[in-house]
Amino acid sequence: MNSFGKVYDFDSGAFVLKGGDCVIVETEQGLCFGAVAVPPEACGERLSDRPLKKVFRLANEKDFTQREKNLEKEKSAQAFCIQCINNLKLKMNLFVVESSFDGSKLTFFFTAEGRVDFRQLVKTLVNQFGVRIEMKQVGIRNQAKMTGGVGRCGRPICCSLFMNTFEPISIRMAKDQNLSLNPTKISGLCGRLMCCLTYEYKTYRQLKKKFPKIGKTVDTAKGQGKVIRHNVIRDRLTISMDDGQEIELPLDDIIKKQEIE
C-alpha cells in the first residue's frame, strides 16, 4: 500500500474481507502489501475486459515485519539520495522513495525543470543498497498527488484522494465561473490551477448559453442598460443603466421583455 493511497480493484476470491483488512495482492510489479478500502461486493458489468488481479492472501506477521523494514529502507534511501544529489550538484527535487514489497527494487521519484543526467547517482545508489534502482521524473501535479495534503477547502486534495488522471485546466474556466483571478485563490498546493475548476465548468457553460453576453444592451422596465455581470447560479444578471445606476434583475424578466418586443 503506497503512502499516497492509490486505490485499485481486485478479485477477493474466497476471502471474506472487511474495510481495513491488510492483504497481499498480485500486481504487475509482483506481490504488494495493501489494505481493503471498500469491502467486497458482487461484480456487475465492467467497462474493461481485462481480468481483475487477485488477492493473494491475508497479510501475516512476517508481512507486517517486511513492510516495516521497507519503510525504514525508504526513509534511509531518501536521506542518502538527497545527500548524493547535493554532492553531485544535480538540479532535481527528490520527494519520495518507494520500495517493492520484496525489497528487490527502489524507485526514486523526483521533479526537475529539464532532463537530468543521473547515471553517476544511480551507480552510487546501486553500490549502497545492492538492489535494482529506478529513477522516475514526474510533474509537479503528480508530486502533489503522491505526497498529499489539505486544500483550501479543508479536505484532502482531490488528486491524492480519488483522481486517476489530470484533466486540462485553463484560466478561462475560472473566468466563466466568475471566480477571482488572483493566482493565490485559484491555485492548488502544486502551484497549478486547481483541479476542481473542471467539476462545474460544463454546467456553467451550459447555463450561460441562455444569458445575454457581457456588454450587450438589453431593455428593462427601467430603460436600456448594458449587461456587466452574470450570476449563473441564481439566474440573475447585473445591468449598468444609462444614468450610471446598477441594477440586478432575474434573467426571466429580461427574456420576457425581449420576447414581447
TORTORDREN-498292 format. One record per atom (N, C-alpha, C): x, y, z; residue in one letter. Coordinates in steps of 0.02 Angstrom, whole numbers, padded with zeros to 5 digits, always signed. Last residue first. Layout:
<minus>
XYZa ...
</minus>
This chain:
<minus>
-02053+02119-01365e -02034+02164-01418e -02022+02126-01483e -02071+02004-01290i -02129+02048-01303i -02114+02093-01362i -01943+01955-01281e -01991+01917-01319e -02052+01960-01338e -01881+02047-01197q -01857+02041-01265q -01908+02005-01309q -01953+02026-01080k -01954+02092-01110k -01933+02087-01183k -01919+01893-01052k -01989+01911-01067k -01994+01978-01102k -01781+01908-01026i -01804+01866-01082i -01875+01885-01102i -01783+01988-00912i -01751+02012-00974i -01777+01974-01034i -01847+01904-00822d -01875+01971-00836d -01847+01998-00901d -01763+01793-00813d -01828+01786-00845d -01859+01853-00863d -01656+01838-00736l -01646+01827-00807l -01713+01823-00844l -01690+01968-00619p -01694+01897-00638p -01687+01891-00714p -01568+02101-00596l -01634+02077-00616l -01633+02001-00628l -01492+02237-00520e -01490+02164-00530e -01560+02139-00542e -01418+02389-00578i -01475+02352-00551i -01465+02278-00565i -01330+02539-00561e -01325+02467-00572e -01385+02433-00540e -01326+02698-00643q -01352+02655-00590q -01344+02581-00609q -01295+02773-00753g -01240+02751-00710g -01262+02705-00654g -01397+02799-00840d -01383+02851-00790d -01327+02831-00741d -01407+02682-00912d -01378+02740-00946d -01361+02796-00897d -01360+02544-00802m -01408+02586-00837m -01372+02647-00867m -01294+02389-00802s -01275+02459-00791s -01321+02502-00835s -01353+02243-00723i -01356+02287-00782i -01337+02358-00761i -01327+02075-00682t -01321+02145-00662t -01315+02188-00724t -01438+01934-00672l -01384+01971-00703l -01386+02044-00682l -01481+01768-00616r -01489+01840-00615r -01429+01872-00651r -01479+01632-00575d -01516+01653-00635d -01531+01728-00634d -01396+01592-00475r -01460+01621-00454r -01503+01643-00513r -01288+01545-00552i -01320+01500-00504i -01389+01526-00483i -01246+01657-00627v -01274+01598-00660v -01313+01554-00612v -01246+01809-00636n -01249+01766-00576n -01285+01703-00599n -01145+01917-00733h -01191+01861-00731h -01189+01828-00662h -01126+02092-00772r -01110+02032-00732r -01165+01980-00739r -01167+02186-00865i -01098+02190-00840i -01078+02129-00798i -01265+02237-00997v -01252+02182-00951v -01179+02185-00930v -01327+02403-01005k -01280+02352-01029k -01269+02300-00975k -01496+02463-01036g -01434+02459-00999g -01390+02404-01027g -01651+02556-01048q -01597+02516-01076q -01535+02517-01031q -01784+02549-00922g -01748+02576-00979g -01692+02530-01002g -01848+02482-00824k -01822+02548-00806k -01783+02581-00864k -01877+02361-00877a -01935+02403-00860a -01913+02474-00842a -01751+02346-01006t -01781+02328-00943t -01841+02374-00931t -01656+02285-01141d -01711+02327-01118d -01738+02301-01052d -01477+02283-01165v -01542+02250-01157v -01593+02301-01132v -01323+02267-01245t -01376+02313-01223t -01442+02276-01221t -01183+02172-01189k -01240+02179-01234k -01292+02227-01203k -01086+02153-01094g -01078+02210-01139g -01137+02221-01186g -01097+01979-01094i -01072+02038-01059i -01061+02094-01110i -01241+01910-01179k -01169+01917-01168k -01153+01981-01130k -01384+01841-01099p -01355+01888-01147p -01282+01900-01130p -01397+01664-01063f -01385+01733-01039f -01362+01777-01097f -01402+01537-01107k -01466+01573-01108k -01458+01645-01084k -01275+01489-01087k -01299+01495-01156k -01363+01536-01160k -01245+01466-00956k -01230+01533-00983k -01257+01543-01053k -01271+01332-00934l -01317+01381-00907l -01307+01450-00939l -01158+01275-00997q -01225+01260-01021q -01275+01313-00998q -01054+01326-00920r -01055+01340-00992r -01125+01329-01020r -01086+01271-00795y -01085+01344-00804y -01091+01361-00879y -01067+01135-00828t -01133+01159-00805t -01138+01234-00815t -00931+01130-00856k -00979+01114-00909k -01049+01139-00891k -00877+01163-00727y -00866+01205-00786y -00918+01193-00841y -00874+01093-00613e -00938+01126-00630e -00934+01166-00694e -00743+01035-00617y -00801+00997-00595y -00868+01027-00618y -00631+01109-00648t -00662+01071-00702t -00729+01041-00683t -00582+01160-00532l -00611+01207-00580l -00648+01172-00637l -00518+01061-00462c -00591+01066-00452c -00623+01119-00497c -00383+01078-00484c -00418+01029-00525c -00494+01036-00519c -00316+01243-00487m -00348+01189-00450m -00388+01143-00496m -00166+01279-00575l -00237+01291-00565l -00270+01231-00533l -00015+01246-00477r -00054+01247-00539r -00127+01263-00523r +00038+01228-00354g +00053+01291-00387g +00018+01298-00454g +00004+01120-00281c +00057+01110-00330c +00077+01174-00365c -00103+01159-00207l -00039+01152-00172l +00019+01145-00220l -00186+01267-00330g -00182+01214-00280g -00114+01212-00246g -00260+01426-00361s -00205+01379-00371s -00205+01329-00314s -00346+01527-00338i -00369+01475-00384i -00314+01425-00400i -00285+01616-00252k -00352+01591-00234k -00376+01535-00279k -00167+01658-00305t -00164+01626-00240t -00231+01595-00220t -00205+01723-00425p -00174+01657-00427p -00173+01621-00360p -00359+01797-00446n -00299+01800-00403n -00267+01731-00401n -00477+01797-00507l -00420+01777-00547l -00354+01785-00510l -00623+01732-00431s -00568+01780-00428s -00509+01753-00470s -00750+01673-00544l -00705+01665-00487l -00651+01719-00489l -00849+01651-00641n -00847+01714-00602n -00805+01708-00539n -00836+01547-00723q -00870+01533-00660q -00869+01593-00613q -00761+01595-00826d -00831+01577-00840d -00870+01561-00777d -00637+01610-00761k -00674+01669-00785k -00747+01652-00795k -00598+01478-00739a -00610+01521-00682a -00651+01582-00702a -00584+01436-00871m -00632+01402-00827m -00648+01444-00766m -00481+01512-00918r -00548+01525-00945r -00601+01493-00900r -00367+01457-00872i -00391+01515-00836i -00462+01533-00858i -00386+01277-00882s -00366+01342-00909s -00396+01398-00866s -00333+01109-00880i -00366+01163-00844i -00341+01230-00873i -00353+00937-00925p -00326+01004-00941p -00366+01058-00907p -00352+00818-00789e -00386+00849-00846e -00352+00916-00861e -00262+00678-00739f -00267+00751-00734f -00299+00779-00798f -00325+00527-00664t -00293+00564-00717t -00303+00639-00706t -00382+00487-00544n -00334+00442-00577n -00295+00477-00632n -00434+00551-00386m -00421+00562-00457m -00368+00513-00484m -00448+00536-00247f -00487+00492-00292f -00470+00500-00366f -00342+00593-00168l -00399+00559-00138l -00434+00512-00186l -00248+00664-00234s -00224+00610-00191s -00281+00568-00164s -00329+00756-00301c -00285+00712-00340c -00260+00653-00299c -00396+00829-00199c -00433+00782-00241c -00387+00731-00276c -00328+00845-00035i -00330+00866-00105i -00357+00810-00149i -00438+00836+00106p -00379+00811+00070p -00384+00828-00005p -00517+00997+00146r -00519+00924+00135r -00454+00902+00102r -00516+01132+00149g -00512+01097+00213g -00515+01022+00207g -00507+01205+00037c -00575+01186+00057c -00576+01151+00124c -00375+01213+00009r -00405+01272+00041r -00477+01258+00063r -00316+01044+00048g -00330+01101+00005g -00363+01158+00044g -00186+00952+00118v -00253+00978+00129v -00262+01041+00086v -00097+00809+00048g -00102+00873+00083g -00174+00894+00090g +00017+00710-00056g -00046+00726-00022g -00044+00794+00013g +00117+00651-00129t +00133+00672-00060t +00071+00690-00021t +00056+00621-00251m +00090+00569-00214m +00104+00587-00141m +00000+00741-00294k -00042+00682-00289k -00010+00629-00244k +00112+00824-00300a +00059+00839-00252a +00014+00778-00241a +00178+00759-00405q +00209+00763-00339q +00157+00777-00286q +00092+00781-00510n +00100+00712-00485n +00133+00711-00417n +00114+00916-00527r +00048+00894-00506r +00050+00822-00479r +00245+00918-00572i +00231+00948-00507i +00162+00927-00481i +00288+00758-00649g +00270+00829-00649g +00251+00852-00579g +00433+00650-00626v +00361+00663-00633v +00349+00738-00631v +00554+00529-00656q +00540+00601-00655q +00466+00611-00669q +00624+00400-00572k +00564+00418-00609k +00549+00492-00600k +00744+00276-00570m +00733+00348-00560m +00674+00368-00602m +00771+00124-00491e +00735+00158-00545e +00724+00231-00525e +00880-00008-00453i +00863+00062-00443i +00826+00089-00503i +00894-00162-00369r +00879-00127-00431r +00854-00057-00417r +01019-00160-00236v +00955-00180-00266v +00945-00143-00332v +01125-00112-00157g +01128-00179-00186g +01063-00205-00214g +01146+00010-00093f +01089-00032-00071f +01088-00101-00103f +01269+00065-00143q +01249+00074-00073q +01197+00023-00050q +01275+00035-00277n +01330+00013-00234n +01310+00016-00160n +01158+00099-00318v +01163+00027-00325v +01218+00000-00279v +01192+00233-00292l +01136+00203-00257l +01139+00126-00260l +01298+00253-00382t +01310+00261-00311t +01255+00227-00270t +01231+00235-00503k +01287+00191-00485k +01300+00193-00411k +01141+00344-00498v +01115+00275-00497v +01170+00226-00477v +01231+00452-00507l +01189+00444-00448l +01163+00372-00442l +01280+00437-00634q +01326+00428-00578q +01288+00418-00513q +01160+00464-00706r +01195+00400-00712r +01242+00387-00654r +01076+00573-00719f +01084+00544-00652f +01120+00477-00654f +01051+00713-00793d +01098+00657-00803d +01113+00627-00735d +00890+00769-00826v +00943+00764-00776v +00986+00703-00792v +00793+00890-00915r +00822+00824-00910r +00881+00825-00861r +00709+01013-00811g +00729+00984-00875g +00756+00914-00865g +00662+01037-00684e +00640+01081-00738e +00658+01053-00806e +00600+00898-00589a +00655+00938-00614a +00630+00980-00672a +00559+00782-00459t +00539+00832-00508t +00602+00871-00528t +00558+00604-00424f +00585+00672-00418f +00554+00717-00471f +00567+00448-00343f +00525+00496-00379f +00551+00566-00369f +00644+00297-00354f +00654+00365-00329f +00615+00414-00373f +00620+00134-00302t +00602+00184-00353t +00606+00253-00321t +00708-00014-00279l +00692+00051-00251l +00677+00099-00307l +00685-00190-00265k +00690-00130-00306k +00672-00069-00266k +00670-00293-00176s +00718-00303-00230s +00728-00241-00274s +00576-00300-00075g +00638-00263-00062g +00689-00267-00117g +00453-00351-00094d +00506-00399-00078d +00573-00366-00068d +00383-00233-00125f +00368-00269-00063f +00423-00319-00044f +00490-00096-00174s +00446-00152-00190s +00437-00194-00127s +00488+00067-00104s +00519+00002-00108s +00468-00050-00131s +00505+00235-00150e +00459+00179-00140e +00496+00114-00150e +00527+00400-00097v +00559+00337-00118v +00512+00280-00102v +00502+00572-00140v +00479+00509-00109v +00518+00451-00138v +00570+00682-00189f +00518+00693-00139f +00491+00629-00109f +00706+00772-00256l +00681+00706-00236l +00629+00714-00181l +00731+00878-00377n +00699+00879-00311n +00671+00810-00297n +00881+00931-00460m +00822+00888-00456m +00796+00889-00384m +01018+00962-00518k +00960+01005-00511k +00896+00963-00515k +01159+00905-00428l +01108+00891-00479l +01047+00935-00465l +01282+00899-00357k +01254+00963-00380k +01204+00953-00437k +01330+00792-00293l +01339+00792-00366l +01313+00857-00398l +01291+00824-00163n +01362+00816-00178n +01376+00820-00253n +01151+00824-00178n +01186+00886-00159n +01260+00882-00176n +01131+00690-00209i +01109+00742-00256i +01145+00808-00242i +01176+00629-00091c +01212+00618-00154c +01195+00672-00206c +01076+00672-00002q +01146+00690+00010q +01188+00683-00053q +00967+00611-00060i +00969+00684-00057i +01040+00708-00045i +01002+00477-00037c +00998+00502-00105c +01001+00578-00107c +00993+00466+00102f +01058+00455+00068f +01057+00485-00001f +00856+00491+00123a +00906+00534+00154a +00974+00528+00118a +00801+00384+00050q +00786+00454+00032q +00838+00501+00060q +00850+00274+00118a +00868+00283+00048a +00855+00355+00026a +00788+00286+00242s +00860+00293+00238s +00883+00306+00167s +00653+00268+00201k +00674+00328+00238k +00749+00339+00232k +00655+00142+00142e +00635+00200+00102e +00660+00265+00135e +00690+00064+00253k +00735+00068+00195k +00719+00128+00153k +00577+00080+00331e +00642+00104+00357e +00692+00112+00300e +00484+00019+00248l +00475+00090+00266l +00540+00120+00292l +00534-00111+00245n +00531-00072+00184n +00525+00002+00199n +00514-00149+00378k +00583-00147+00351k +00584-00104+00288k +00375-00148+00380e +00412-00101+00423e +00484-00093+00399e +00351-00253+00291r +00328-00185+00274r +00365-00134+00316r +00402-00361+00362q +00433-00341+00298q +00414-00270+00279q +00310-00363+00467t +00381-00351+00481t +00417-00328+00419t +00195-00394+00396f +00198-00330+00431f +00270-00312+00449f +00232-00521+00352d +00219-00468+00303d +00222-00399+00336d +00240-00593+00469k +00301-00583+00430k +00293-00526+00379k +00105-00596+00506e +00153-00559+00547e +00218-00545+00509e +00010-00579+00351n +00028-00611+00414n +00081-00570+00450n -00129-00535+00250a -00062-00518+00274a -00050-00552+00342a -00211-00657+00150l -00213-00609+00205l -00142-00596+00229l -00169-00669-00026r -00182-00697+00041r -00190-00640+00091r -00198-00613-00153f -00156-00673-00146f -00169-00708-00080f -00327-00557-00247v -00299-00552-00179v -00263-00618-00166v -00290-00539-00423k -00320-00572-00365k -00288-00552-00300k -00342-00426-00553k -00290-00461-00516k -00321-00487-00451k -00476-00449-00669l -00450-00418-00608l -00393-00460-00579l -00453-00450-00848p -00472-00483-00784p -00441-00447-00725p -00510-00327-00961r -00453-00357-00927r -00475-00388-00861r -00613-00259-01012d -00615-00331-01023d -00557-00366-00987d -00696-00126-00924s -00635-00156-00952s -00643-00232-00959s -00818-00100-00868l -00801-00066-00930l -00740-00097-00964l -00920-00235-00806r -00862-00193-00802r -00847-00161-00870r -01068-00274-00722e -01037-00266-00787e -00980-00216-00782e -01029-00319-00552g -01075-00311-00608g -01038-00306-00673g -00984-00416-00420c -00956-00381-00477c -01007-00379-00534c -01031-00389-00253a -01043-00425-00315a -01019-00383-00374a -00893-00333-00150e -00963-00333-00170e -00970-00369-00236e -00781-00308-00012p -00800-00342-00075p -00875-00338-00087p -00758-00141+00056p -00771-00212+00064p -00793-00244-00002p -00628-00032+00014v -00701-00044+00007v -00713-00118+00013v -00496-00047+00052a -00527+00020+00057a -00603+00014+00055a -00386-00153+00128v -00452-00152+00096v -00484-00083+00107v -00215-00124+00093a -00269-00125+00142a -00335-00118+00105a -00065-00213+00042g -00119-00165+00035g -00170-00171+00091g +00088-00256-00031f +00051-00251+00031f -00003-00198+00022f +00114-00357-00178c +00115-00293-00142c +00072-00298-00080c +00205-00454-00297l +00162-00452-00238l +00170-00385-00202l +00228-00371-00457g +00236-00427-00410g +00189-00420-00351g +00191-00270-00537q +00258-00265-00508q +00273-00322-00459q +00062-00297-00567e +00110-00304-00622e +00181-00300-00596e +00008-00390-00419t +00009-00332-00464t +00059-00344-00520t -00085-00472-00296e -00044-00480-00356e -00049-00417-00399e -00076-00432-00120v -00110-00436-00185v -00060-00444-00241v -00108-00462+00046i -00055-00464-00004i -00090-00476-00071i -00195-00353+00163v -00190-00411+00119v -00127-00406+00076v -00285-00299+00304c -00223-00296+00265c -00214-00361+00226c -00443-00220+00323d -00403-00282+00324d -00341-00274+00280d -00516-00106+00297g -00460-00101+00343g -00417-00163+00347g -00673-00185+00273g -00632-00125+00267g -00577-00122+00319g -00656-00364+00256k -00692-00304+00277k -00644-00245+00272k -00675-00523+00173l -00637-00463+00192l -00683-00407+00215l -00650-00683+00143v -00701-00641+00174v -00666-00581+00204v -00594-00756-00008f -00577-00722+00054f -00636-00679+00078f -00612-00811-00130a -00649-00842-00074a -00636-00807-00008a -00593-00663-00223g -00597-00736-00223g -00639-00762-00166g -00574-00530-00242s -00562-00555-00174s -00566-00631-00171s -00494-00446-00366d -00540-00502-00356d -00525-00533-00288d -00478-00268-00351f -00450-00335-00352f -00507-00386-00343f -00444-00101-00399d -00493-00154-00390d -00459-00222-00396d -00351+00023-00305y -00360-00021-00362y -00415-00071-00346y -00300+00183-00254v -00348+00129-00246v -00355+00090-00311v -00162+00256-00170k -00196+00244-00233k -00239+00181-00227k -00097+00315-00052g -00163+00285-00051g -00198+00275-00117g +00026+00364-00028f -00021+00411-00056f -00087+00378-00074f +00098+00259+00018s +00080+00309+00067s +00029+00358+00040s +00039+00103-00050n +00077+00164-00054n +00053+00215-00003n +00043-00060+00000m +00000+00000+00000m +00044+00062+00000m 
</minus>
